[in-house]
Amino acid sequence: MSNLERDPAELVCEYIAAVTDAGPPPVEVLLPRDVPLGGPRAMPVRRTLPQRGRTTIGAWCFADHYGPDDVAATGGMVVPPHPHTGLQTASWLFKGEIEHRDSVGSHAMVRPGELNLMTAGRGISHSEVSTPGTTVLHGVQLWIVLPDAARSVQPFFERHDARRLQRGDATAQVFVGALADEPAPAVGPDAAAPTVFSALLGAQLDLPAGGTLTLALDPGFEHGLLVDAGPVTLDDDAGNGGTLLARSELGYLAPGRASVTLRAGDSPVRLVLLGGEPFPEQIVMWWNFIGRSHDEVVEYRHDWQHDVIAGAAASGRFGTVADYPGPALPAPALPTVRLKPRG
């Protein structure tokens, strides 16, 4: 999914450890902001990452939550070919179907229970369109920032089925990494685990009304719990009491926790659990690009506008998306000042 804002904020983030001698702080509640996803009827999404107070959770650096949307009313998802650098996109659906095409020749359908993972590396372009048979669209779009050692890899695409597990009252669908009390997924040429370049966790958790789950956590990870359906109360093991999270809110847990207890009220709960080792590198995020400096972002934008929008070099950094019935998405104008570190 593209960031379709006309004036996207430039964000530079650098991780600052939050653990003190007194232990981890209470749950931090990140509120969503509404963003229209373009198109004549502007499908709305609710964005919790990035924001100025918290730009990453592990290497997870972008989270858009959308739906359930009546496609007849919103027009669904129609995102023309657009570029990415320095990141992976992770598409996860609760309901509906999205058609993915990209410049390395991939053509795949995003469906519930399946992870579509696209590694942009040095540069890729792709499109995302909800299919004609989709009447309700509901899911999350996530980005993963690539560490410096991997951010120039050649682009590629993968599709993986999530692992379905039972934990007490809850059902978990693990789509990246492993839960803290679960053996690590197999690795190697014949393994089905998604290719990631940082220690990460991604999972959907479903809890029935009145249900409780005490979830083991890796103390070396920071975690985020994004509420799709709720509300839910988080009781952490740091003695900070319960925190109530409403729909589309994201509860941030700093490293140092060994567990968290989730308590459903009168309604079933569905969460997206994100976790990972704190990302130690400073990054620049602007529009659909992740780089390390202002000059890199300027170069990426120039290459996109020159090679694809102006049609000067179809075999350039971003390539072209075959069989998309329309033009690619132009990049917004850069700020009039140099992109500078903040935070």
C-alpha positions, 0 to 999 in steps of 0.5 A: 500500500502506498502513502497517498498523502499530498504532503507526507511528513518527513520522519527521521527516527532513532531508537531511545531505550525506554527501560530504566532501573525501575523497570519498563514503563506503563503501556503507552497508548498510540491513537490513530489518525484518519488518512484518506487512501486516495481515489474519488471516494477516498477509502479511509484508513487509520494510521498508528505508525509512524507518528512523532512520538513513536515511529518504529516497534522493532523494525515495524515502521508503518501500520494502516488499519482499514475496514470493515468497509463497504466497497460499494460505498468506498470504492475499495482499494485502488492504489496505482503503481507506486515505488518503495525503497529500503523496506518490506510491505506485509499485507494481512487481511481479515476479510476480502481480497486484493490483487497484487502486481509488481515490477519483478513480475509477481501477480498474487491475491492477498487473502485472509490467513495468508501473508503477502510479503514484498521486499523492496530492497534497492527499489520496486514498484507495485499496485494493489486493487481490491477484486471485483468480487470483494464486497467488504474490505478489512485488514492491515497494511504493515511496513518493515524497515530494512537494516542498512546491511540489507536495504540494497538487496534485489527486490522479491516477493513471497506468499506464506500461510500463517501458522494457526495455534491455540493459546488458552482461550485465544487463537493465534495466527502467526505470520512472521517469527514465533511467539515467545513460548513457541519453537522458532520456525524452521529455516533453510532452503526448504522452510516456509518461513517468511524472509525477514532481516531483523528479529521480528514477530507478527501475529493475529490474536482472537479472544472470545467475549469474556476470555483471558490470555496470558501471553508470554513475551520476549523481554528483549523485544518491544511490542505493539498490540493493535486493536481491530475488535474490542475493547481489550484490557492489558494487564502487564507484569510490571505492576502498572495495572490495567490499560483499556484499549479501544478499536484502532488504538495501539498499545506499546510495550517497552522491552523488559516484559516477560508477559502481558494478560489480555482480558476481553469484555462483553465482545470478542477481541481481535488484535494484531501483535507486532514485536521485534528487537529495537531498531538501532539505526537512524532512518529517513521516511518520506512518502514511500521511501526509506533512506538514510539521508535527504540526498538519498530521498531526493535521488529516489524521487528523481529516479521515479519521476524520470524513469517511470512517470516521464517514461525515460527508463522502464528498466531503471531502479523501479521497473514497471508494473505490467498489465496495470490499466492506468498510469503510475502514481506521481510523487508529491513535491519535496519540502522546500527545506532539506530533510533534517533529523527530528526526535 
